[in-house]
């Protein structure tokens, strides 16, 4: 029978000072934490990937809990559309690097926490350097390329990774650890999703939206999983995926076991070297729309996105419907079609599907509707 409680990840540091005992008094009263657990937290180093919707609450609660050192990794800047969910940032921080804003908030909350920042994008080549000295990693990123890079780096370095993903009003949370202590079965992201989806086929929260309070709930769950691992208490989500549905206030646990890695991976959606769909700039599209033979503009965004901003006269069919059946567009294979989404990835996926279905004149709008707003119609509202 497998043991249920993992050993503590971090050794306890020196005894607490009087000030520390006062600050963490309410933690010390919790039997699962106590004085020794608080010393483990102070001796811990947690690397947090992303200072966004999930990283914001996780960082705040890790700092408040007294984690001794946090490394914050994020190459993005604060945007006003972040503020409904990324509660570590303020309105005054808009336009500044997220790592700087997050670090300032952590230090303001708990000056005893050592903060290290890396305003870079994690890739396989720099992961070991960015995670140097960390006891565990929290992955709050929102793109598949980085998620798999984080997962593979943690597997190679032997680090546990607290992972979560949010979509509108639902979320998934788990603990991945490819090589846990003896007696425990290791899993990682590739046991849940062996390969990342084809580019553009799964929208990010920037495309699909997310209820802000959900990221607070899930980010707090991530911080709690980290505390459990550090202190060796409770049953972390290793070998389980917690599926959170905010609308019906439910949390379901789904067992996760190692997948068969001996089978060959599925073929990629786009073969290496396959020609990229032709594109045109927003100003070129504007000129063609004013000509005697304008192209058909196919908008593959979701209805809620279209309600914010749209190109007048466009045909609007969500990407999922295009991928399921290109005939749902109502277009002819001989039509001159320009596909667009918010930024471009979804339009690329839709364009490939149309070409595969026999459409002969398909292009994509470079930069999507955001580039259209910037270059052609700045009176429209970006999102």
C-alpha positions, -999 to 999 in steps of 0.1 A, spaced: 0 0 0 13 34 -10 20 59 19 -3 89 18 19 116 34 50 128 16 80 136 38 87 173 43 104 188 13 125 213 33 145 209 65 136 233 94 158 264 98 170 279 131 145 287 159 121 316 153 129 350 167 104 368 189 92 390 160 87 360 138 68 342 165 45 372 168 41 376 130 32 339 124 13 333 157 -18 322 139 2 297 119 19 284 150 -15 275 165 -23 252 135 -12 217 145 -3 208 109 22 237 108 34 246 143 68 260 151 88 234 131 66 238 100 71 276 102 109 271 103 106 249 72 86 276 54 112 302 63 139 279 50 121 273 17 128 287 -18 98 287 -42 101 296 -78 69 311 -92 63 310 -130 41 339 -139 30 370 -119 -5 369 -134 -39 356 -124 -26 326 -106 8 339 -96 -7 370 -79 -26 352 -51 0 325 -48 28 350 -43 9 370 -18 0 339 3 35 324 1 49 357 13 23 360 40 30 324 51 67 333 56 83 314 27 119 326 30 128 331 -6 107 335 -38 119 337 -74 94 355 -97 97 347 -134 77 367 -160 86 386 -191 53 405 -194 42 440 -184 11 450 -165 -19 458 -188 -51 474 -176 -70 442 -187 -50 422 -162 -63 441 -131 -96 423 -127 -78 392 -117 -41 399 -111 -45 414 -77 -8 417 -69 -7 447 -93 -23 482 -90 -35 507 -115 -4 527 -110 17 496 -121 1 495 -156 29 496 -182 56 484 -158 72 449 -157 51 424 -138 82 411 -119 89 446 -105 53 452 -95 50 418 -79 83 420 -61 73 454 -46 40 440 -34 57 409 -18 82 431 0 55 455 12 35 426 26 65 408 42 99 426 42 116 394 56 110 375 23 140 375 -1 128 382 -36 146 374 -68 132 385 -102 138 374 -137 120 394 -164 126 368 -191 107 341 -209 116 306 -197 128 283 -224 145 249 -222 180 264 -224 176 288 -194 153 267 -171 180 252 -150 195 286 -143 161 302 -134 152 274 -111 186 272 -94 183 266 -57 145 263 -57 128 236 -37 97 235 -58 81 254 -87 46 269 -90 35 271 -127 9 298 -133 17 304 -169 -10 307 -196 6 293 -228 13 257 -237 49 262 -249 60 275 -215 39 250 -195 56 221 -212 91 237 -209 84 242 -171 72 206 -168 101 191 -187 126 212 -167 111 202 -134 112 165 -145 149 168 -155 158 186 -123 138 164 -100 117 193 -87 80 190 -77 57 214 -96 24 228 -85 4 233 -117 -29 249 -125 -49 260 -155 -80 282 -156 -106 287 -183 -136 310 -179 -152 295 -148 -134 262 -145 -99 252 -135 -76 222 -130 -50 219 -102 -24 192 -96 11 184 -83 35 170 -108 67 152 -95 83 129 -120 107 113 -94 91 116 -59 104 99 -28 104 61 -27 70 46 -23 52 73 -43 42 72 -79 54 101 -100 34 119 -126 39 150 -147 20 171 -173 27 147 -201 7 120 -182 -23 143 -183 -18 158 -217 9 139 -236 14 166 -262 5 203 -264 -25 210 -286 -21 225 -321 -13 262 -321 -44 283 -319 -69 255 -312 -72 263 -274 -78 299 -265 -59 315 -237 -78 335 -210 -70 366 -230 -91 352 -258 -117 332 -238 -120 353 -206 -118 342 -170 -138 350 -139 -113 370 -118 -124 354 -85 -116 319 -99 -79 328 -102 -79 339 -66 -94 306 -55 -70 285 -76 -39 305 -69 -46 301 -31 -50 264 -37 -16 264 -54 0 282 -24 -16 257 0 -2 227 -20 32 243 -18 29 247 20 18 211 23 48 199 3 73 221 22 60 210 56 51 174 48 15 176 59 -18 165 44 -22 148 11 -9 169 -18 -25 165 -52 2 142 -65 -15 116 -86 -47 135 -86 -62 164 -106 -86 187 -88 -113 199 -112 -128 231 -100 -162 244 -113 -169 278 -98 -205 281 -110 -217 250 -91 -191 254 -63 -177 219 -69 -143 204 -67 -139 169 -81 -107 147 -78 -96 127 -109 -69 100 -104 -38 105 -125 -14 77 -132 18 75 -154 11 72 -191 27 47 -214 57 66 -228 68 38 -250 41 46 -276 52 71 -304 38 106 -299 10 117 -323 19 134 -354 20 172 -351 -9 192 -366 16 211 -388 45 191 -403 80 207 -401 86 228 -431 50 230 -441 43 263 -459 28 290 -437 -5 305 -447 -1 337 -467 -8 369 -447 -15 406 -452 -12 436 -430 -41 456 -416 -34 485 -439 -33 461 -469 -66 446 -459 -82 481 -455 -71 490 -490 -85 458 -504 -118 462 -486 -121 496 -503 -115 481 -537 -139 469 -563 -133 433 -554 -130 431 -516 -122 398 -499 -144 381 -474 -133 387 -439 -138 357 -416 -138 364 -379 -132 332 -359 -134 348 -324 -160 341 -298 -193 361 -298 -183 380 -266 -151 392 -283 -171 402 -314 -194 423 -292 -164 444 -281 -149 451 -315 -154 438 -350 -145 446 -386 -177 458 -403 -192 433 -428 -171 404 -415 -185 368 -414 -184 356 -378 -180 319 -371 -162 308 -339 -130 287 -345 -145 256 -329 -172 255 -355 -148 261 -384 -126 233 -372 -156 210 -368 -169 217 -403 -155 244 -426 -189 244 -444 -203 261 -413 -187 293 -426 -212 294 -455 -183 303 -478 -173 289 -512 -139 272 -517 -133 297 -545 -139 328 -523 -110 352 -515 -109 348 -477 -90 367 -450 -92 351 -416 -87 370 -384 -89 364 -346 -76 385 -317 -39 383 -324 -33 356 -350 -29 320 -337 -66 310 -340 -68 324 -375 -38 303 -385 -55 272 -373 -87 281 -391 -68 289 -423 -51 255 -423 -85 238 -419 -100 258 -448 -70 249 -470 -73 213 -461 -110 214 -470 -102 227 -505 -103 265 -501 -77 279 -526 -75 316 -517 -70 319 -479 -49 345 -461 -46 356 -424 -46 391 -410 -13 398 -394 -17 406 -357 -55 401 -358 -80 426 -346 -55 442 -322 -33 451 -351 -63 464 -370 -72 487 -341 -36 500 -338 -30 505 -375 -64 512 -391 -91 521 -366 -78 534 -332 -113 545 -322 -122 509 -315 -116 493 -281 -88 468 -276 -92 440 -251 
